[in-house]
Structures are given as C-alpha cells and as structure tokens.
C-alpha cells in the first residue's frame, strides 16, 4: 500500500489520532478551496461578461442622419458592425472608443462636436458591450485586433484620408487605442483618457469591486481564470506594452487623468512617463471615466476636439 492510499484509508477509516484529525480537517480544506475557486470564477465571469448598457439612441438622434452602418471582420473572423459618420470628403477619420461597461451611443454628443468640425467618424461596440454579437469581453486582447481591422476597413474608403486617422478612447477604449496605435502608422493622433496598463492590472482592479474584498488569492485566481477563458490567445503584459511605445515617437498624444479614478490615474501616468515625445498631459478632477453633465461635458468635448484640430487638421496633412 503506497503513501497516498494509506492517507486515504486513514481518513475513511480513522484509527489513529492523526487519521481522526485529517477526517475533520480535509473536508474544511476542500470547502475552502471550492469557495476560493468559486468566488474567483464568479468574479472572472462578471468581468468578461459585464451587464450591457442598452443602446437607446443612434446618430440620427443627434441629426447625424447621413450615418452608415458599416460591417467589418474582427478578430477570429467575427462579423462586426459600426457607425460611419461622414463629414468633409477626403478628411481624416477619428475612431471613438467607449469605455468598460459603456457603449458607442454614449459617445454621440462627442461625435456630434467632431462632425461639426469636419471630422469623419467611426464608432463600434466592443465585445460584450452594446449590440456586439460577442458574448465575452477580452479586455483588449481581441478588441485590439477588432479596432485594427476597423481602421483598415474604413481607411480603404475613397471618401476619407487613408493615411491620417486619430483615436480617442476612455478606460478600456484608451487601452485598446494605445495597443492598436503601436501596430499601425495610419494613426497620427491619440487622445487617451485613463488607460490601464494591462488586462491583468484591470482584473485586479475589478475583482475587489465585485467580491467586496481586496484579497491577493482572489485577484490571482481571477487572473488565472481570465487566462483560461482567452486561450489560445494571451494578454500582453504591461511591460510589453511599455516597450512597444517607442513606435509612437513623432505622433501627437494627449493623456488625460481623473482624480476620481486614482488607480487608473497612477497607471495612466506610468504610461505617459514611458511614452516618447510629442505628448501632453491633462489632469482633471473628473473626466469621461465618470458621467459629465452640461458645462463639464461641453468643456471636455471642446478640449478634445481642439487638440485634434491642432494636431490632425481636417484639411492638409500635418
């Protein structure tokens, strides 16, 4: 009889004090392990399948009636669709990327301001958000490939400048914008509102919010669950993204932080510090990571559009 068999036998038919102790302890240990994996798995699921915010409006609600529903093929051959909002023919395209637990319809006031200033626009829902057919969000892994495909699809249109694009993004959208820009030189101008450093860091931010406790074991198990869900693809580390930022040298970048999102603020500042020039930093009390109303919203949108007007003018390349 080997050691493992003897341990099992001592638990099932305890004769010694050790066997009786193991019979009491083992079920408790197994229950604790089950609880750890169960709660971590629940957190992982809630992160990759967030509650969707319904789209109740479209561009026509803002008198943008000439918008088009434009299909494109995303990561893994997934059929996706976005809103193309035309303005000045032959002008640049600005891609607006919504945040986590948001959707494209929440960006329509910003889109309206851009369009009034002559910019062509493209907005689509990230996976597991809005009307996206994908049921799980990969926190930027597949979304980066989706945005890259959208850029190539829209840039091939004869009514836009194929070599000058800009991206604005917030939280998840800002991370996707940054990780996409390093892959294509078509993107000339970036505005990044509170990007996180990596999907792993974002999971460790979200897990305590879902479970109500900031625990090292829960956080690491949730990360492991995220890793399993996304196989065979794997999430790049924060260090990998930072190393790739050298490719953005010479391209105009505006980083925005919000005092109301201190964890994201720290990560955004780290990305800013590792990004080559030219770059600017705008530190706000409240940014698009929160709901902006009236004057705050209008001031924010005007600031964003003004940055694009200066660095990605509608007429004439820069």
C-alpha positions in Angstrom: 0.0 0.0 0.0 1.5 3.3 -1.1 1.6 6.5 0.9 -1.4 8.1 -0.8 -3.5 5.0 -0.4 -2.6 4.9 3.3 -3.6 8.6 3.8 -7.0 8.0 2.1 -7.6 4.9 4.2 -6.7 6.7 7.4 -9.2 9.4 6.6 -12.0 6.9 5.6 -11.3 4.5 8.5 -9.5 6.5 11.2 -7.9 4.5 13.9 -5.1 6.9 15.0 -5.4 10.5 16.3 -3.9 11.7 13.0 -6.5 9.9 11.0 -9.3 11.4 13.0 -7.8 14.9 12.7 -7.5 14.5 9.0 -11.1 13.4 8.7 -12.2 16.6 10.3 -9.7 19.0 8.5 -9.8 17.7 4.9 -13.5 18.5 4.2 -12.9 22.0 5.6 -9.8 22.5 3.4 -11.7 21.2 0.4 -14.6 23.5 1.1 -12.2 26.5 1.4 -10.6 25.6 -1.9 -14.0 25.3 -3.5 -15.1 28.7 -2.2 -11.9 30.3 -3.4 -12.2 28.9 -6.9 -15.9 29.5 -7.0 -15.8 33.2 -6.0 -12.8 33.9 -8.2 -14.6 32.2 -11.1 -17.6 34.3 -10.4 -15.5 37.5 -10.4 -13.9 36.5 -13.7 -17.2 35.8 -15.3 -18.7 39.2 -14.1 -15.6 41.0 -15.6 -15.7 39.3 -19.0 -19.5 39.4 -19.3 -20.5 42.7 -17.8 -24.1 43.9 -17.7 -24.8 45.5 -21.0 -25.9 49.1 -21.2 -28.7 49.2 -23.8 -28.4 51.5 -26.8 -31.5 53.6 -26.9 -30.3 56.2 -29.4 -28.3 56.3 -32.7 -26.7 59.0 -34.7 -30.0 60.1 -36.2 -31.0 61.2 -32.6 -28.3 64.0 -33.0 -29.3 64.9 -36.5 -26.5 62.8 -37.9 -28.9 61.2 -40.4 -26.3 60.5 -43.1 -24.6 57.9 -41.0 -24.0 54.4 -42.4 -23.9 51.0 -40.8 -20.6 49.6 -41.9 -19.7 45.9 -41.5 -16.2 44.7 -40.9 -14.5 41.5 -39.9 -12.9 41.4 -36.5 -10.6 39.0 -34.6 -11.2 35.4 -35.4 -13.3 36.2 -38.4 -16.1 37.6 -36.2 -18.6 39.8 -38.2 -18.9 43.2 -36.5 -20.5 46.4 -37.4 -20.0 50.1 -36.7 -21.4 53.6 -37.4 -19.6 55.5 -40.0 -20.5 59.2 -39.8 -19.2 61.2 -42.8 -18.2 64.9 -42.8 -15.6 66.5 -45.0 -14.8 64.3 -48.0 -11.2 63.3 -48.1 -10.7 64.4 -44.4 -9.2 62.2 -41.7 -11.2 59.7 -39.7 -11.4 59.7 -35.9 -12.3 56.5 -34.2 -14.2 56.9 -30.9 -13.7 54.0 -28.4 -16.0 53.7 -25.5 -15.1 52.6 -22.0 -15.8 49.5 -20.0 -19.5 48.9 -19.3 -20.4 51.6 -21.8 -21.3 51.6 -25.5 -20.9 53.7 -28.6 -24.2 55.5 -28.2 -22.8 57.3 -25.1 -20.3 59.0 -27.4 -22.7 60.6 -29.7 -22.5 64.1 -28.2 -18.7 64.0 -28.7 -19.3 62.6 -32.2 -21.6 65.5 -33.0 -19.0 68.0 -31.9 -16.3 66.3 -34.1 -18.6 66.1 -37.1 -19.5 69.8 -36.8 -15.7 70.5 -37.1 -15.4 68.4 -40.3 -14.2 65.0 -39.0 -15.3 61.7 -40.4 -16.0 59.3 -37.5 -16.3 55.6 -36.8 -17.8 54.1 -33.6 -18.4 50.5 -32.8 -19.3 48.4 -29.7 -16.6 46.4 -28.1 -17.2 42.8 -27.3 -19.8 42.0 -24.7 -20.9 45.7 -24.9 -23.9 47.4 -26.6 -25.1 45.4 -29.6 -21.9 43.4 -30.2 -22.6 39.8 -31.1 -19.7 38.6 -29.0 -20.7 37.4 -25.5 -17.3 37.8 -23.7 -15.0 40.8 -23.4 -11.3 40.1 -23.6 -10.3 43.5 -22.1 -8.3 44.5 -25.2 -6.8 41.2 -26.4 -9.3 40.7 -29.3 -10.6 44.2 -29.2 -7.2 45.5 -30.4 -7.5 43.3 -33.4 -11.1 44.4 -34.0 -10.1 48.1 -33.9 -7.1 47.5 -36.2 -9.4 45.7 -38.7 -11.9 48.6 -38.4 -9.1 51.1 -39.2 -8.1 49.2 -42.3 -11.7 48.8 -43.5 -12.6 52.5 -43.0 -9.3 53.8 -44.4 -9.9 51.9 -47.6 -13.0 54.1 -48.4 -12.5 56.6 -51.2 -14.1 59.4 -49.2 -11.6 59.6 -46.4 -7.9 60.3 -46.0 -6.4 56.8 -46.0 -3.2 57.8 -44.2 -4.4 60.1 -41.4 -6.5 58.7 -38.6 -7.0 59.6 -35.0 -8.3 57.7 -32.0 -10.0 58.9 -28.8 -10.6 56.3 -26.1 -11.5 56.1 -22.4 -10.5 53.3 -19.9 -10.9 50.1 -21.9 -11.2 52.2 -25.1 -8.0 54.1 -24.2 -6.1 50.8 -23.6 -7.3 49.4 -27.0 -6.4 52.7 -28.7 -2.9 52.7 -27.4 -2.3 49.0 -28.1 -3.6 49.4 -31.6 -1.7 52.6 -32.4 1.6 50.8 -31.9 0.6 48.4 -34.7 -0.2 50.9 -37.5 1.3 54.1 -38.7 -2.1 55.3 -40.0 -2.9 56.6 -36.5 -1.3 60.0 -36.3 -3.1 61.5 -33.2 -4.2 59.9 -29.9 -6.2 61.1 -27.0 -6.1 58.6 -24.2 -8.4 59.1 -21.2 -7.4 56.9 -18.3 -5.9 53.8 -20.0 -4.9 50.9 -17.8 -1.5 49.2 -18.2 -2.7 45.7 -19.0 -5.8 43.4 -18.8 -4.2 41.7 -15.7 -4.0 45.0 -13.8 -7.6 45.8 -14.8 -8.8 42.5 -13.4 -7.0 43.1 -10.1 -8.9 46.5 -10.0 -12.3 45.0 -10.8 -12.1 41.8 -8.6 -12.3 43.6 -5.2 -15.2 45.7 -6.5 -17.2 42.6 -7.4 -16.3 40.5 -4.3 -16.2 43.3 -1.8 -12.7 42.3 -0.6 -9.2 43.0 -1.9 -7.5 39.7 -1.5 -4.3 38.5 -3.1 -5.5 35.0 -3.7 -8.8 36.0 -5.2 -7.1 38.5 -7.5 -4.6 36.0 -8.8 -7.2 33.3 -9.3 -9.4 35.7 -11.2 -6.4 36.5 -13.4 -5.8 32.8 -14.0 -9.5 32.3 -14.9 -9.2 35.2 -17.4 -6.1 33.4 -18.9 -8.1 30.2 -19.3 -11.1 32.0 -20.9 -9.0 33.6 -23.5 -6.8 30.7 -24.6 -5.2 30.2 -27.1 -4.7 34.0 -27.0 -2.8 35.5 -24.1 -2.9 39.0 -22.8 0.3 41.1 -23.2 1.9 42.3 -20.0 2.2 46.0 -19.0 5.9 45.7 -19.6 5.3 44.5 -23.2 3.0 47.5 -23.9 5.5 49.9 -22.4 8.3 48.5 -24.6 6.2 49.0 -27.7 5.5 52.6 -27.0 8.7 53.7 -28.7 6.9 53.2 -32.0 4.8 56.3 -31.2 7.7 58.7 -31.4 6.7 61.7 -33.5 3.0 61.1 -33.2 0.8 63.6 -31.2 -0.6 62.2 -27.9 -2.7 63.6 -25.2 -3.1 61.7 -21.9 -5.9 62.5 -19.6 -6.2 61.5 -15.9 -9.1 61.9 -13.5 -8.8 62.5 -9.7 -11.9 60.4 -9.2 -10.2 57.3 -10.6 -6.9 57.2 -8.6 -5.8 53.7 -9.6 -6.3 54.4 -13.3 -4.6 57.8 -12.8 -1.5 56.0 -11.4 -1.4 53.6 -14.4 -2.0 56.4 -16.9 0.8 58.5 -15.5 3.2 55.5 -15.8 2.2 55.0 -19.4 2.7 58.7 -20.0 6.1 58.7 -18.5 7.2 55.9 -20.8 5.8 57.4 -23.9 8.1 59.3 -26.3 7.5 62.9 -27.4 5.5 64.7 -28.5 3.0 64.2 -25.7 0.8 66.3 -23.4 -0.8 65.6 -20.0 -4.2 66.9 -18.9 -5.1 66.2 -15.3 -8.8 66.7 -14.5 -10.9 66.4 -11.4 -13.4 64.5 -13.4 -13.0 63.0 -16.9 -15.0 60.7 -19.2 -14.5 57.9 -16.8 -17.4 59.5 -14.9 -20.7 60.9 -16.2 -20.1 64.5 -17.2 -23.0 67.0 -17.3 -23.7 70.3 -19.1 -20.8 72.7 -18.8 -18.2 70.0 -17.7 -19.2 67.8 -20.6 -19.1 70.6 -23.2 -15.7 71.8 -21.9 -14.3 68.3 -22.0 -15.5 67.7 -25.6 -14.3 71.1 -26.8 -10.9 70.4 -25.3 -10.7 67.0 -27.1 -11.8 68.4 -30.5 -9.4 71.4 -30.2 -6.5 69.0 -29.7 -7.4 67.2 -32.9 -7.9 70.4 -34.8 -4.4 71.5 -33.9 -2.6 68.2 -34.5 -4.8 66.4 -37.1 -6.3 69.3 -39.1 -9.2 68.4 -41.4 -7.6 69.9 -44.5 -4.0 69.4 -45.2 -1.7 66.8 -43.6 0.5 67.5 -40.7 
